[in-house]
């Protein structure tokens, strides 16, 4: 409830100013901007997923893999085989989901196809060390000995 304007000593009641700020339009603008931001950011993530799948790769953000920070200087090349390990232990060879039991078989068939430069293991920082060591052992069992561990650039 708003108080009536106070009369001044000189009797100018007509010139009294109400200092109201209507924040409803400002709130509407902020809500519209928030909705636009949410839609654009989710569409960007979906576009990145679609782009990486069309290239036959899975990006870190598409697979929800948060690699640990490190100092690597070797970029991925198309002949690299990328094994992604998610925090829950799910394994992906390039874009195909595999189990631990079928990993050596999958890597053996890839090696038989030829043209493999190296195996890059992109393990989430929450993945267990034991799981990463088992993946490395399966790579060696399949005859792949050039193995690299992926990391994020330190900020």
N, C-alpha and C positions, 0 to 999 in steps of 0.2 A: 504494500500500500504506500502511496506516495503522499508526502506532506504537501500542504498548500504552500505556495511561495510566500516568503516573509515580506511584509511591506517595508519599504525603506523609509527613512526619516523624511525624505523630500516628497513622498506621496506618489512615486512613479510605479504603481502596481502593474501597469500595462507592460513595462519594460523588464519585468522579472524573467529570468532565463531558467528553463528547466534543463538540467544537464543529464539527459538520458543517453545511454549508449545501447543501441539495439545490437546484441551479439548474435542474433539468430541467423542473419545472412553469413556472418563470419563462420559460424559453426557449420552451416550448410556447405560452405566452400571447403572447409577442412575435411568433412566427411566424404565429399565427392572426391577430393584428392587422395584420401586414404583408400577408397574403393578402387580408384584408377591404379594406384600403386600396387595394390594386392593383385589385381587382374594382370597387370603388365609383368610383375615379377613371377607369377606362376606360369604365365605363357612363355616367359624367357626360359624357365627351367624345362618346360615341355619341349620347346624348340631345340634346346641343347641335347636333350635325350634323343629326339628324332634325328638330329644332325649326326650325332655320334653313332647311332644305330645304322644310318644309311651309309656311313663310312666303314662300317664293320668294327667299330671301336666302342668301348664304353668309357665315358668320362668319369672322373672321380665323383663329381657331384651327381651324375645320373645314377651311380651305384651306391651313393652314400658312403664312399670310402674316404676316410680322413687319414691320409698318410702322415707319418711323423715328419717333423722338420729335419732338414739335412742340407748337405752341400754337394749336390750332384751337378755335373755339367754335361752329361751325355743325354742328348735328346732321343726320343723314340724314333725309330725308323719303321717303315711299313713291313719289313720282314721280321720284326720283333713279335714274339708271342707274349701277350700280356695275361698274367694270372692275377685276378683281383680276389682279395679275401675280405669279405664283409665282417663287421663286428660280431655277427651271430654265427660266423663260421661257414657261411655259404661261399662256394667257390665258383668263379667264372673264368673260363679260358676264352680270351677275346670276348665275344658276346654270348657264348654258350654256357649255361649253368651245368656244372658237373658235380659229382660226388667225389669224395676222397678215394673211393674204391675204383672209380672209372677214370681218375686223373691220369695215371700212368698210361693207360690204353689210349686215351685221347691225345696225350703228348706224343706217344709212339706213332700214331697215325699222322700227326702233323709233321713229325720228323721224316716219316717215309715220303711225304709230299715234297720234301726238300725246301731249299731257300730259307732256312731259319738262321737268323743272325744270332739271336740270344733270347733267353727267357727273362722277362721283367716281372718280378713279383711286386704287386702293388697291394700291400697288406695294410688294413686299417690299424691305427695305433692302439685300438682296443682289442685287436685280435691277439690270441695267446701266442707266445713264443713257440710253444710246442707245436701248434698248428702250422706255423710258418716253417719250422724245421721239417715237419712231415712233408710239406709241399716241396721243399728243396730236395728231400730224399727221393720223392717220387720223380722229380725232374731228372735226377741222376740215374735212377733206375731206367728211365726211358731213353737214356743215352745223351741227355742234354746237360752239358757241363758249364756252358757260358751263361751264368745266372747273375742278374742284377736286381738290387732292391730299390724300388722307387721311393722318393721322398719329395716333400714340398720344399720350396726355397724358403729360407729363413727370412723373416720380415724385418 
